Amino acid sequence: MSQRSKVIQLYKTLLYMGRDYPRGYEFFRKNVKKAFEKNKGERDPEKIEKMLAHGNFVIKELEALYMLRKYRTLKRRYYQNP
């Protein structure tokens, strides 16, 4: 898989993950687009790999954020104080 296709896949995944972002999809989309636009001229393969790794880290953090939100909702739903 080429780096270009990895970057495009990362962008699409981030946009998909941003649908449930707490501050709203538009806020998330603008920031993701800004980050990708800022680095669009980068040609060094090592730096691109570092940025891809950071993007994958962000995806994992978003997953953790959503899992925590889901857990808190379920906990609130089933274990309310009497």
N, CA, C and O atoms as CSV, one atom per row, in Angstrom:
chain,resi,resn,atom,element,x,y,z
A,1,MET,N,N,0.850,-1.175,0.000
A,1,MET,CA,C,0.000,0.000,0.000
A,1,MET,C,C,0.896,1.238,0.000
A,1,MET,O,O,1.787,1.360,0.840
A,2,SER,N,N,0.666,2.140,-0.922
A,2,SER,CA,C,1.490,3.340,-1.018
A,2,SER,C,C,1.164,4.313,0.110
A,2,SER,O,O,0.113,4.232,0.746
A,3,GLN,N,N,2.094,5.233,0.338
A,3,GLN,CA,C,1.866,6.230,1.394
A,3,GLN,C,C,0.676,7.109,1.059
A,3,GLN,O,O,-0.081,7.492,1.951
A,4,ARG,N,N,0.503,7.430,-0.198
A,4,ARG,CA,C,-0.626,8.272,-0.600
A,4,ARG,C,C,-1.948,7.610,-0.230
A,4,ARG,O,O,-2.842,8.264,0.307
A,5,SER,N,N,-2.074,6.336,-0.510
A,5,SER,CA,C,-3.322,5.646,-0.177
A,5,SER,C,C,-3.483,5.497,1.338
A,5,SER,O,O,-4.606,5.506,1.842
A,6,LYS,N,N,-2.374,5.360,2.065
A,6,LYS,CA,C,-2.452,5.308,3.532
A,6,LYS,C,C,-2.961,6.631,4.095
A,6,LYS,O,O,-3.774,6.654,5.019
A,7,VAL,N,N,-2.472,7.732,3.524
A,7,VAL,CA,C,-2.898,9.059,3.990
A,7,VAL,C,C,-4.379,9.272,3.691
A,7,VAL,O,O,-5.121,9.783,4.531
A,8,ILE,N,N,-4.800,8.884,2.509
A,8,ILE,CA,C,-6.219,9.048,2.144
A,8,ILE,C,C,-7.094,8.193,3.049
A,8,ILE,O,O,-8.149,8.638,3.501
A,9,GLN,N,N,-6.658,6.969,3.313
A,9,GLN,CA,C,-7.418,6.076,4.195
A,9,GLN,C,C,-7.494,6.641,5.614
A,9,GLN,O,O,-8.540,6.573,6.258
A,10,LEU,N,N,-6.385,7.196,6.095
A,10,LEU,CA,C,-6.368,7.814,7.422
A,10,LEU,C,C,-7.354,8.986,7.474
A,10,LEU,O,O,-8.100,9.127,8.443
A,11,TYR,N,N,-7.357,9.816,6.444
A,11,TYR,CA,C,-8.258,10.966,6.391
A,11,TYR,C,C,-9.718,10.507,6.425
A,11,TYR,O,O,-10.529,11.058,7.169
A,12,LYS,N,N,-10.044,9.506,5.623
A,12,LYS,CA,C,-11.411,8.997,5.595
A,12,LYS,C,C,-11.806,8.397,6.935
A,12,LYS,O,O,-12.930,8.590,7.399
A,13,THR,N,N,-10.893,7.675,7.553
A,13,THR,CA,C,-11.177,7.067,8.858
A,13,THR,C,C,-11.405,8.139,9.915
A,13,THR,O,O,-12.321,8.030,10.730
A,14,LEU,N,N,-10.573,9.168,9.898
A,14,LEU,CA,C,-10.744,10.252,10.870
A,14,LEU,C,C,-12.092,10.953,10.669
A,14,LEU,O,O,-12.784,11.259,11.641
A,15,LEU,N,N,-12.460,11.204,9.428
A,15,LEU,CA,C,-13.753,11.839,9.181
A,15,LEU,C,C,-14.895,10.954,9.662
A,15,LEU,O,O,-15.866,11.449,10.234
A,16,TYR,N,N,-14.785,9.666,9.437
A,16,TYR,CA,C,-15.813,8.738,9.905
A,16,TYR,C,C,-15.889,8.733,11.434
A,16,TYR,O,O,-16.976,8.737,12.011
A,17,MET,N,N,-14.725,8.724,12.076
A,17,MET,CA,C,-14.690,8.708,13.542
A,17,MET,C,C,-15.215,10.031,14.118
A,17,MET,O,O,-15.728,10.054,15.237
A,18,GLY,N,N,-15.094,11.106,13.379
A,18,GLY,CA,C,-15.495,12.412,13.873
A,18,GLY,C,C,-16.994,12.632,13.927
A,18,GLY,O,O,-17.445,13.649,14.454
A,19,ARG,N,N,-17.777,11.702,13.395
A,19,ARG,CA,C,-19.231,11.881,13.396
A,19,ARG,C,C,-19.796,12.015,14.806
A,19,ARG,O,O,-20.779,12.727,15.014
A,20,ASP,N,N,-19.185,11.339,15.773
A,20,ASP,CA,C,-19.694,11.356,17.146
A,20,ASP,C,C,-18.865,12.243,18.064
A,20,ASP,O,O,-18.974,12.135,19.286
A,21,TYR,N,N,-18.048,13.110,17.503
A,21,TYR,CA,C,-17.174,13.940,18.325
A,21,TYR,C,C,-18.017,14.861,19.205
A,21,TYR,O,O,-18.991,15.442,18.728
A,22,PRO,N,N,-17.657,15.001,20.480
A,22,PRO,CA,C,-18.480,15.795,21.408
A,22,PRO,C,C,-18.708,17.251,20.994
A,22,PRO,O,O,-19.782,17.795,21.253
A,23,ARG,N,N,-17.734,17.888,20.364
A,23,ARG,CA,C,-17.906,19.292,19.992
A,23,ARG,C,C,-18.533,19.465,18.621
A,23,ARG,O,O,-18.660,20.591,18.138
A,24,GLY,N,N,-18.927,18.367,17.983
A,24,GLY,CA,C,-19.622,18.435,16.707
A,24,GLY,C,C,-18.755,18.030,15.528
A,24,GLY,O,O,-17.533,18.184,15.544
A,25,TYR,N,N,-19.412,17.515,14.517
A,25,TYR,CA,C,-18.714,17.025,13.335
A,25,TYR,C,C,-18.017,18.147,12.575
A,25,TYR,O,O,-16.890,17.970,12.112
A,26,GLU,N,N,-18.664,19.289,12.441
A,26,GLU,CA,C,-18.073,20.393,11.676
A,26,GLU,C,C,-16.788,20.883,12.314
A,26,GLU,O,O,-15.818,21.158,11.608
A,27,PHE,N,N,-16.760,20.999,13.631
A,27,PHE,CA,C,-15.551,21.398,14.345
A,27,PHE,C,C,-14.429,20.405,14.074
A,27,PHE,O,O,-13.300,20.794,13.775
A,28,PHE,N,N,-14.749,19.124,14.182
A,28,PHE,CA,C,-13.763,18.077,13.983
A,28,PHE,C,C,-13.270,18.078,12.537
A,28,PHE,O,O,-12.066,17.988,12.295
A,29,ARG,N,N,-14.186,18.180,11.576
A,29,ARG,CA,C,-13.822,18.156,10.162
A,29,ARG,C,C,-12.908,19.315,9.804
A,29,ARG,O,O,-11.938,19.128,9.070
A,30,LYS,N,N,-13.200,20.514,10.309
A,30,LYS,CA,C,-12.368,21.678,10.030
A,30,LYS,C,C,-10.951,21.475,10.546
A,30,LYS,O,O,-9.983,21.796,9.856
A,31,ASN,N,N,-10.828,20.943,11.759
A,31,ASN,CA,C,-9.497,20.745,12.338
A,31,ASN,C,C,-8.711,19.652,11.625
A,31,ASN,O,O,-7.501,19.779,11.440
A,32,VAL,N,N,-9.387,18.582,11.224
A,32,VAL,CA,C,-8.704,17.524,10.484
A,32,VAL,C,C,-8.241,18.053,9.133
A,32,VAL,O,O,-7.112,17.800,8.713
A,33,LYS,N,N,-9.111,18.781,8.463
A,33,LYS,CA,C,-8.756,19.337,7.152
A,33,LYS,C,C,-7.583,20.300,7.279
A,33,LYS,O,O,-6.679,20.290,6.444
A,34,LYS,N,N,-7.591,21.128,8.313
A,34,LYS,CA,C,-6.514,22.090,8.536
A,34,LYS,C,C,-5.187,21.367,8.764
A,34,LYS,O,O,-4.155,21.783,8.237
A,35,ALA,N,N,-5.210,20.287,9.546
A,35,ALA,CA,C,-3.987,19.538,9.819
A,35,ALA,C,C,-3.445,18.882,8.548
A,35,ALA,O,O,-2.236,18.886,8.314
A,36,PHE,N,N,-4.324,18.328,7.741
A,36,PHE,CA,C,-3.874,17.684,6.513
A,36,PHE,C,C,-3.388,18.716,5.496
A,36,PHE,O,O,-2.410,18.474,4.789
A,37,GLU,N,N,-4.060,19.856,5.418
A,37,GLU,CA,C,-3.637,20.916,4.500
A,37,GLU,C,C,-2.267,21.465,4.894
A,37,GLU,O,O,-1.447,21.778,4.030
A,38,LYS,N,N,-2.022,21.581,6.199
A,38,LYS,CA,C,-0.762,22.128,6.683
A,38,LYS,C,C,0.417,21.257,6.240
A,38,LYS,O,O,1.505,21.765,5.966
A,39,ASN,N,N,0.192,19.957,6.175
A,39,ASN,CA,C,1.282,19.028,5.871
A,39,ASN,C,C,1.225,18.465,4.459
A,39,ASN,O,O,1.897,17.476,4.168
A,40,LYS,N,N,0.446,19.065,3.582
A,40,LYS,CA,C,0.282,18.493,2.246
A,40,LYS,C,C,1.544,18.572,1.395
A,40,LYS,O,O,1.689,17.800,0.448
A,41,GLY,N,N,2.438,19.463,1.700
A,41,GLY,CA,C,3.663,19.612,0.915
A,41,GLY,C,C,4.811,18.727,1.374
A,41,GLY,O,O,5.885,18.749,0.772
A,42,GLU,N,N,4.604,17.963,2.411
A,42,GLU,CA,C,5.678,17.119,2.958
A,42,GLU,C,C,6.019,15.995,1.990
A,42,GLU,O,O,5.125,15.314,1.489
A,43,ARG,N,N,7.322,15.794,1.721
A,43,ARG,CA,C,7.760,14.765,0.780
A,43,ARG,C,C,8.690,13.734,1.427
A,43,ARG,O,O,8.983,12.705,0.818
A,44,ASP,N,N,9.154,13.994,2.642
A,44,ASP,CA,C,10.066,13.066,3.316
A,44,ASP,C,C,9.294,11.841,3.810
A,44,ASP,O,O,8.409,11.977,4.654
A,45,PRO,N,N,9.614,10.639,3.297
A,45,PRO,CA,C,8.867,9.432,3.674
A,45,PRO,C,C,8.898,9.122,5.177
A,45,PRO,O,O,7.920,8.613,5.725
A,46,GLU,N,N,10.006,9.425,5.835
A,46,GLU,CA,C,10.093,9.156,7.280
A,46,GLU,C,C,9.152,10.058,8.066
A,46,GLU,O,O,8.481,9.602,8.992
A,47,LYS,N,N,9.103,11.327,7.702
A,47,LYS,CA,C,8.199,12.256,8.380
A,47,LYS,C,C,6.740,11.876,8.124
A,47,LYS,O,O,5.896,11.981,9.013
A,48,ILE,N,N,6.458,11.439,6.908
A,48,ILE,CA,C,5.092,11.033,6.577
A,48,ILE,C,C,4.702,9.821,7.407
A,48,ILE,O,O,3.575,9.744,7.895
A,49,GLU,N,N,5.615,8.878,7.572
A,49,GLU,CA,C,5.337,7.701,8.408
A,49,GLU,C,C,5.080,8.104,9.861
A,49,GLU,O,O,4.195,7.548,10.511
A,50,LYS,N,N,5.847,9.066,10.368
A,50,LYS,CA,C,5.625,9.561,11.737
A,50,LYS,C,C,4.237,10.186,11.866
A,50,LYS,O,O,3.532,9.969,12.851
A,51,MET,N,N,3.860,10.966,10.850
A,51,MET,CA,C,2.546,11.610,10.886
A,51,MET,C,C,1.429,10.575,10.781
A,51,MET,O,O,0.387,10.721,11.420
A,52,LEU,N,N,1.638,9.533,9.981
A,52,LEU,CA,C,0.656,8.456,9.889
A,52,LEU,C,C,0.515,7.736,11.228
A,52,LEU,O,O,-0.591,7.395,11.648
A,53,ALA,N,N,1.645,7.510,11.890
A,53,ALA,CA,C,1.610,6.862,13.204
A,53,ALA,C,C,0.858,7.739,14.205
A,53,ALA,O,O,0.090,7.234,15.023
A,54,HIS,N,N,1.080,9.050,14.138
A,54,HIS,CA,C,0.370,9.965,15.030
A,54,HIS,C,C,-1.130,9.962,14.725
A,54,HIS,O,O,-1.955,10.012,15.638
A,55,GLY,N,N,-1.473,9.903,13.448
A,55,GLY,CA,C,-2.878,9.834,13.059
A,55,GLY,C,C,-3.546,8.574,13.579
A,55,GLY,O,O,-4.688,8.618,14.034
A,56,ASN,N,N,-2.844,7.455,13.514
A,56,ASN,CA,C,-3.396,6.205,14.053
A,56,ASN,C,C,-3.537,6.276,15.569
A,56,ASN,O,O,-4.465,5.698,16.135
A,57,PHE,N,N,-2.612,6.989,16.234
A,57,PHE,CA,C,-2.723,7.207,17.671
A,57,PHE,C,C,-3.976,8.025,17.985
A,57,PHE,O,O,-4.682,7.738,18.952
A,58,VAL,N,N,-4.249,9.034,17.177
A,58,VAL,CA,C,-5.444,9.864,17.373
A,58,VAL,C,C,-6.703,9.014,17.213
A,58,VAL,O,O,-7.667,9.184,17.958
A,59,ILE,N,N,-6.695,8.114,16.257
A,59,ILE,CA,C,-7.850,7.226,16.058
A,59,ILE,C,C,-8.078,6.379,17.307
A,59,ILE,O,O,-9.217,6.216,17.744
A,60,LYS,N,N,-7.016,5.845,17.878
A,60,LYS,CA,C,-7.150,5.030,19.090
A,60,LYS,C,C,-7.650,5.865,20.271
A,60,LYS,O,O,-8.434,5.388,21.090
A,61,GLU,N,N,-7.193,7.102,20.347
A,61,GLU,CA,C,-7.668,7.989,21.406
A,61,GLU,C,C,-9.152,8.304,21.240
A,61,GLU,O,O,-9.891,8.354,22.222
A,62,LEU,N,N,-9.584,8.514,20.012
A,62,LEU,CA,C,-11.009,8.753,19.758
A,62,LEU,C,C,-11.844,7.533,20.141
A,62,LEU,O,O,-12.915,7.665,20.733
A,63,GLU,N,N,-11.346,6.352,19.801
A,63,GLU,CA,C,-12.053,5.128,20.183
A,63,GLU,C,C,-12.182,5.034,21.695
A,63,GLU,O,O,-13.241,4.671,22.207
A,64,ALA,N,N,-11.110,5.359,22.414
A,64,ALA,CA,C,-11.146,5.326,23.878
A,64,ALA,C,C,-12.137,6.352,24.415
A,64,ALA,O,O,-12.874,6.070,25.360
A,65,LEU,N,N,-12.158,7.537,23.817
A,65,LEU,CA,C,-13.092,8.584,24.232
A,65,LEU,C,C,-14.534,8.123,24.057
A,65,LEU,O,O,-15.367,8.328,24.941
A,66,TYR,N,N,-14.829,7.502,22.919
A,66,TYR,CA,C,-16.189,7.037,22.656
A,66,TYR,C,C,-16.578,5.886,23.569
A,66,TYR,O,O,-17.721,5.805,24.019
A,67,MET,N,N,-15.624,4.988,23.846
A,67,MET,CA,C,-15.911,3.865,24.748
A,67,MET,C,C,-16.200,4.386,26.156
A,67,MET,O,O,-17.112,3.904,26.828
A,68,LEU,N,N,-15.424,5.364,26.590
A,68,LEU,CA,C,-15.630,5.935,27.914
A,68,LEU,C,C,-16.983,6.618,27.996
A,68,LEU,O,O,-17.683,6.491,29.001
A,69,ARG,N,N,-17.357,7.339,26.952
A,69,ARG,CA,C,-18.664,7.997,26.933
A,69,ARG,C,C,-19.793,6.969,26.980
A,69,ARG,O,O,-20.791,7.161,27.675
A,70,LYS,N,N,-19.627,5.893,26.243
A,70,LYS,CA,C,-20.632,4.830,26.240
A,70,LYS,C,C,-20.724,4.174,27.623
A,70,LYS,O,O,-21.819,3.908,28.119
A,71,TYR,N,N,-19.571,3.920,28.235
A,71,TYR,CA,C,-19.538,3.332,29.566
A,71,TYR,C,C,-20.228,4.235,30.578
A,71,TYR,O,O,-21.029,3.764,31.386
A,72,ARG,N,N,-19.926,5.517,30.541
A,72,ARG,CA,C,-20.540,6.456,31.490
A,72,ARG,C,C,-22.048,6.523,31.307
A,72,ARG,O,O,-22.791,6.615,32.284
A,73,THR,N,N,-22.500,6.476,30.069
A,73,THR,CA,C,-23.940,6.504,29.792
A,73,THR,C,C,-24.616,5.270,30.360
A,73,THR,O,O,-25.656,5.369,31.010
A,74,LEU,N,N,-24.032,4.116,30.119
A,74,LEU,CA,C,-24.608,2.875,30.640
A,74,LEU,C,C,-24.592,2.860,32.165
A,74,LEU,O,O,-25.559,2.436,32.798
A,75,LYS,N,N,-23.503,3.319,32.744
A,75,LYS,CA,C,-23.398,3.355,34.200
A,75,LYS,C,C,-24.467,4.279,34.780
A,75,LYS,O,O,-25.113,3.939,35.772
A,76,ARG,N,N,-24.651,5.431,34.171
A,76,ARG,CA,C,-25.645,6.392,34.627
A,76,ARG,C,C,-27.065,5.799,34.498
A,76,ARG,O,O,-27.925,6.011,35.353
A,77,ARG,N,N,-27.271,5.072,33.432
A,77,ARG,CA,C,-28.584,4.500,33.158
A,77,ARG,C,C,-28.958,3.409,34.173
A,77,ARG,O,O,-30.111,3.328,34.596
A,78,TYR,N,N,-28.002,2.585,34.557
A,78,TYR,CA,C,-28.312,1.425,35.394
A,78,TYR,C,C,-27.972,1.604,36.866
A,78,TYR,O,O,-28.490,0.876,37.713
A,79,TYR,N,N,-27.112,2.560,37.181
A,79,TYR,CA,C,-26.691,2.705,38.569
A,79,TYR,C,C,-26.934,4.116,39.080
A,79,TYR,O,O,-26.013,4.767,39.575
A,80,GLN,N,N,-28.143,4.584,38.967
A,80,GLN,CA,C,-28.468,5.912,39.471
A,80,GLN,C,C,-28.562,5.868,40.981
A,80,GLN,O,O,-28.945,4.853,41.563
A,81,ASN,N,N,-28.212,6.975,41.609
A,81,ASN,CA,C,-28.303,7.058,43.074
A,81,ASN,C,C,-29.770,7.092,43.480
A,81,ASN,O,O,-30.558,7.831,42.889
A,82,PRO,N,N,-30.153,6.285,44.499
A,82,PRO,CA,C,-31.560,6.275,44.925
A,82,PRO,C,C,-31.984,7.496,45.665
A,82,PRO,O,O,-33.141,7.601,46.073
